[in-house]
Amino acid sequence: MTAEASRARSRRDLVVNGELPLTIALLTYKGNPFCGGQGVYVRHLSRELARLGHRVEVIGSQPYPVLDEGYDGLSLTELPSLDLYRQPDPFRTPGRDEYRDWVDALEVATMWTGGFPEPLTFSLRARRHLRARRGEFDVVHDNQTLGYGLLGDVGAPLVTTIHHPITVDRQLELDAAEGWKRRCSVRRWYAFTRMQKRVARRLPSVLTVSGTSRQEIVDHLGVRRDRVHVVHIGADTDLFSPDPSVPVVPGRIVTTSSADVPLKGLVYLVEALAKVRTEHPGAHLVVVGKRPTGGPVAQAVERYGVEGAVEFVKGISDAELVDLVRSAEVACVPSLYEGFSLPAAEAMATGTPLVATTGGAIPEVAGPDGETCLAVPPGDAGALAAGLSRLLGDPGLRARLGAAGRERVLKHFTWARAAEGTVAHYREAMARPSSDPAARTATEAVAVSDPESRATC
């Protein structure tokens, strides 16, 4: 037994709720906690698992996860890729001395041909790493990698989280694409979703974050319903909390959005802002995200003449983000689709009133229209403007929805609840009989030869 395994087993004298603590490998191929839900999920879930007394080793690739400090048993192991999309040199060509093995060559070849290699190549590296450390982990938890490398034997029972099927993103991008060349590029980029479908269907245990996502995993990926389990995630309600000392800025609307992702619906919010300003001239929008230099959002800002009323902020701290949300009269989630919507839960947790669309699982989080939020149809700038104007003009409604929203989050959507529910599924996975060795896949051969993994137009 390795020294690491010995240290892990020395924790067996501890007891968590009457049961032995677990040693967990938490995998994430992309871990940036400031851009995208996967990094946020890993950061908060790992912290709460450690608070419960479990040992959690996060194994991730670039951009590496950022973990909360000060928790015994919580650590990060870096499993580096070639980091082909790093700034300021995305889609770079590595130097000859950077290549380490055939997985690196596969990563570069996939990028050169217009595909997205990271889910596949991370899964292959992770399997190799986990097999070399067999016996050190009680369970392996994959955060939506869904790569061929995670089929078969990874040294411990496997549980996978699928936040939502990426096929939804693919379809929305195709719908927004102009011209056959752009559509061809989108299809090639999302070719990895065919691999993810194949892998998802073979997984014994899938966790997801909402009932809406569960149904879409069944419909889009073909996973059997009895293998998909909902464990709601939530907000850090200690951090995202009301603070009356933070002054509210009149007319301020806050949203969190990736401007270049069509499903986030930011174009409709910009149009809605222009309409709102006819009634509320002081209305302005603060977007937590990168300012676009071109594309539909930048064009909409110019077309509707709201350049001075839209601000983009990026790279702010947790404390600055919370104070920004607290300072808003209204928070907004304009997305066409969300598998859960952390921004909705976090805004509600601060007591900031919310206007949100009914796209995907957002109603599951935000609650009933007029009770905990104002709900509007996705992709409807007029309805969005009406909801924003109504809240900006009614302080009493803002106070009522803000208080009810926080109460809803405290009752249903916290990371502590998420960790407890996740551990229950870990134990179920550990109790299942091991899979038949004859069913294990020669994943390297599949990864290279599978025509679907290299699909083009």
Secondary structure, DSSP 4 states (H G I P E B T S, - for coil): --HHHHHHHGGGG--BTTB---EEEEEES---TTSSHHHHHHHHHHHHHHHTT-EEEEEE-SSPP---SS-TTEEEEE-----TT-TTSTTPPPPGGG--SHHHHHHHHHHHTT---HHHHHHHHHHHHHHHTTTS-SEEEEES---GGGSS--SS-EEEE-SS-HHHHHHHHHHH--SHHHHHHHHHHTTHHHHHHHHHHT-S-EEESSHHHHHHHHHHH---GGGEEE----B-TTTS---TTSPPPTTEEEEE--TT-GGG-HHHHHHHHHHHTTT-TT-EEEEESPPPSSSHHHHHHHHTT-GGGEEEE-S--HHHHHHHHHT-SEEEE--S--SS-HHHHHHHHTT--EEEE--TTHHHHH-SBTTTBEEE-TT-HHHHHHHHHHHHT-HHHHHHHHHHHHHHHHHH-BHHHHHHHHHHHHHHHHHSPPPPGGG---HHHHHHH-GGGG---
